[in-house]
Amino acid sequence: ARGDVRRAVTAVPARADAAPAMPDVPEWHARLPLQIIFRFLDVLEKKAGKNASTAAIQSTLRGVSLAGVLPPPPPIVIRRYVPNAHSQTWLTQMLWGVVYTRNQEIFEPKRIKLVPIMQVPGGGH
């Protein structure tokens, strides 16, 4: 049964226009969690039957539990945001984009007047 499923998964004909162009596809394919998928398909085949119809497979899926069949999900890791120059640049550009798109009338070239800004030595308090 497992060989039938594996042949069915790997024997899907590829379209000529959908051929991968990346040379590292075999490496990517090797990292796919296919063992988990094959384990799930084996359990489903045993419960639904080898020649089950689509309706029978759907009703089996509604009532089947995969606890103990699939590996437990990895723990959720909460990470704190650490600011850096790239995220600061992105945020600045995004905010100015929002300001510009919502207030285009104030950014009309004939209305903009540039003024010099002078810095006062010593902090300017």
C-alpha positions as CSV (number, residue, x, y, z in Angstrom):
1,A,0.0,0.0,0.0
2,R,2.8,2.4,0.9
3,G,4.5,1.8,-2.4
4,D,1.3,2.6,-4.3
5,V,0.9,5.9,-2.5
6,R,4.5,6.8,-3.1
7,R,4.4,6.0,-6.8
8,A,1.2,8.0,-7.1
9,V,2.7,11.1,-5.3
10,T,6.0,11.0,-7.3
11,A,4.5,10.0,-10.7
12,V,2.4,13.2,-11.1
13,P,3.2,14.3,-14.7
14,A,4.8,17.8,-14.8
15,R,3.6,20.4,-17.3
16,A,6.3,21.7,-19.6
17,D,5.7,25.3,-18.5
18,A,5.8,24.4,-14.8
19,A,9.2,22.8,-14.8
20,P,11.3,24.1,-11.9
21,A,14.3,26.2,-13.0
22,M,16.2,26.1,-9.8
23,P,19.1,23.7,-9.6
24,D,18.5,23.0,-5.9
25,V,15.1,21.4,-6.2
26,P,16.4,18.0,-5.2
27,E,17.7,19.4,-1.9
28,W,14.4,21.2,-1.3
29,H,12.5,18.0,-2.1
30,A,14.6,16.1,0.4
31,R,13.6,18.5,3.2
32,L,9.9,18.1,2.6
33,P,8.1,16.2,5.4
34,L,6.9,13.4,3.1
35,Q,7.2,10.7,5.9
36,I,4.5,12.5,7.8
37,I,2.3,12.7,4.8
38,F,2.8,9.0,3.9
39,R,2.1,8.0,7.5
40,F,-1.2,10.0,7.4
41,L,-2.1,8.4,4.0
42,D,-1.4,4.9,5.4
43,V,-3.7,5.5,8.4
44,L,-6.4,7.0,6.1
45,E,-6.2,4.0,3.7
46,K,-6.5,1.5,6.5
47,K,-9.6,3.3,7.9
48,A,-11.3,4.2,4.6
49,G,-10.3,1.2,2.5
50,K,-8.1,0.9,-0.5
51,N,-10.8,1.6,-3.1
52,A,-12.9,4.1,-1.1
53,S,-14.9,6.8,-2.9
54,T,-14.5,10.5,-2.3
55,A,-17.5,10.6,0.0
56,A,-16.2,7.7,2.0
57,I,-12.8,9.4,2.4
58,Q,-14.5,12.6,3.5
59,S,-16.7,10.9,6.1
60,T,-13.6,9.0,7.4
61,L,-11.7,12.3,7.7
62,R,-14.5,13.9,9.7
63,G,-14.3,11.1,12.3
64,V,-10.6,10.1,12.4
65,S,-8.2,11.3,15.0
66,L,-4.5,11.6,14.1
67,A,-3.3,11.9,17.7
68,G,-0.4,9.5,18.0
69,V,0.0,9.2,14.2
70,L,1.5,12.6,13.5
71,P,4.4,14.1,15.4
72,P,3.5,16.8,18.0
73,P,3.8,20.3,16.7
74,P,6.8,22.3,17.7
75,P,6.4,24.6,20.7
76,I,5.3,28.2,20.0
77,V,8.3,30.5,20.6
78,I,7.5,34.1,21.5
79,R,10.2,36.4,20.3
80,R,10.6,40.0,21.2
81,Y,11.0,42.6,18.5
82,V,14.6,43.8,18.2
83,P,14.8,47.0,16.2
84,N,17.5,47.3,13.5
85,A,18.4,49.7,10.7
86,H,16.5,47.8,8.1
87,S,13.2,47.6,10.0
88,Q,13.5,51.2,10.9
89,T,14.0,52.2,7.3
90,W,11.0,50.0,6.3
91,L,8.8,51.5,9.0
92,T,9.8,55.1,8.1
93,Q,9.1,54.5,4.4
94,M,5.8,52.8,5.1
95,L,4.6,55.6,7.4
96,W,5.7,58.4,4.9
97,G,3.9,56.4,2.2
98,V,0.7,56.4,4.3
99,V,1.1,60.1,5.0
100,Y,1.6,60.9,1.4
101,T,-1.3,58.8,0.0
102,R,-3.8,60.2,2.6
103,N,-2.7,63.8,2.2
104,Q,-1.7,64.3,-1.4
105,E,-3.1,67.9,-1.5
106,I,-0.4,69.1,0.9
107,F,2.3,67.5,-1.2
108,E,1.4,69.5,-4.4
109,P,4.8,70.8,-5.8
110,K,3.6,74.4,-6.0
111,R,2.6,74.5,-2.3
112,I,5.8,73.0,-0.8
113,K,8.3,75.6,0.5
114,L,11.7,74.4,1.8
115,V,13.0,76.2,4.8
116,P,16.5,75.8,6.4
117,I,16.7,74.2,9.8
118,M,19.5,75.3,12.0
119,Q,20.9,73.3,14.9
120,V,21.9,75.2,17.9
121,P,25.2,74.0,19.5
122,G,24.7,72.8,23.1
123,G,21.3,71.1,22.8
124,G,19.2,74.2,22.3
125,H,17.3,74.1,25.5
